[in-house]
Amino acid sequence: MLGLDTTSSVRLLIEDDAAQTRRARKLVDTAIAEEETVLFHFRVARDGMVLRSRYEVPPETILGLFRAALRSAGTSVRGRGCSGGGTFQLAG
C-alpha cells in the first residue's frame, strides 16, 4: 500500500517541480501496476486553501480536481467525520 500526504497529492496536481512530480508519479504508477492500493489523503478545506493561496488555482478548478478524483475508476472514498477530510483509495 502506498499512502500520499497533502504535499505529494498537491505536487501531482500542480506539477510545479518537474523532478519531484516525476518521483511522485513514478511511485503511484508503480503501485498501480503492482495492483497495490494507493491512498491520497485530502483535507478538502486545507488542500483547497493551499491550491488557492499558494498556487492561485481558481475555486472552480479546485472543485473540478476534487470531483475528478471522486469519479476516477476504481476509487472509493472514506470520510473522517466533519473534519473536511477524506481518503481516496485507488485500487490497482
C-alpha positions in Angstrom: 0.0 0.0 0.0 1.2 3.5 -0.9 0.0 6.5 1.1 0.4 10.0 -0.2 0.2 13.1 2.1 -1.1 16.6 1.2 2.3 17.7 -0.2 2.6 14.7 -2.6 -1.0 15.0 -3.6 -0.8 18.7 -4.4 2.5 18.1 -6.2 0.8 15.7 -8.5 -2.0 18.1 -9.2 0.2 21.3 -9.7 3.3 19.8 -11.2 5.3 22.8 -10.2 8.6 20.9 -9.6 9.3 18.5 -12.5 11.8 16.3 -10.6 9.5 15.9 -7.6 6.4 15.4 -9.7 8.2 12.6 -11.7 9.2 10.9 -8.5 5.7 11.1 -7.1 4.1 9.9 -10.3 6.6 7.0 -10.6 5.6 5.8 -7.1 1.9 6.0 -7.9 2.3 4.3 -11.3 4.5 1.5 -9.9 2.0 0.9 -7.1 -0.9 0.7 -9.5 1.0 -1.5 -11.9 1.7 -3.9 -9.0 -2.0 -3.7 -8.1 -1.3 -2.1 -4.7 -3.7 0.3 -3.1 -2.8 4.0 -3.3 -4.2 6.3 -0.7 -4.5 10.0 -1.3 -5.3 11.9 1.8 -7.2 15.1 1.0 -8.5 17.5 3.6 -10.7 19.5 1.3 -10.6 22.8 3.3 -6.8 22.7 3.8 -5.9 21.4 0.4 -8.2 23.8 -1.3 -6.7 26.7 0.6 -3.1 25.6 -0.4 -4.1 25.3 -4.0 -5.8 28.7 -4.0 -3.4 30.8 -1.9 0.0 29.3 -2.8 -0.7 28.3 -6.4 -3.6 30.8 -7.3 -5.8 28.0 -8.6 -9.3 29.3 -9.2 -12.0 27.8 -6.9 -13.8 26.3 -10.0 -10.7 24.4 -10.9 -10.2 23.2 -7.4 -13.7 21.9 -7.3 -13.1 20.2 -10.6 -10.0 18.5 -9.4 -11.8 17.1 -6.3 -14.7 16.0 -8.5 -12.4 14.2 -11.0 -10.7 12.4 -8.1 -14.1 11.2 -6.9 -15.1 10.0 -10.3 -11.8 8.1 -11.1 -12.2 4.5 -12.0 -11.5 2.2 -9.0 -11.9 5.0 -6.5 -13.5 4.6 -3.1 -13.9 7.3 -0.5 -13.6 7.0 3.2 -14.6 10.1 5.2 -13.4 11.2 8.6 -16.4 12.8 10.2 -16.8 16.5 9.9 -13.1 17.3 9.6 -13.4 18.1 6.0 -11.1 15.3 5.0 -11.3 12.0 3.3 -9.1 9.3 1.9 -9.4 8.5 -1.8 -8.4 4.9 -2.4 -7.4 3.9 -5.9 -7.5 0.2 -6.5 -4.9 -1.2 -8.9 
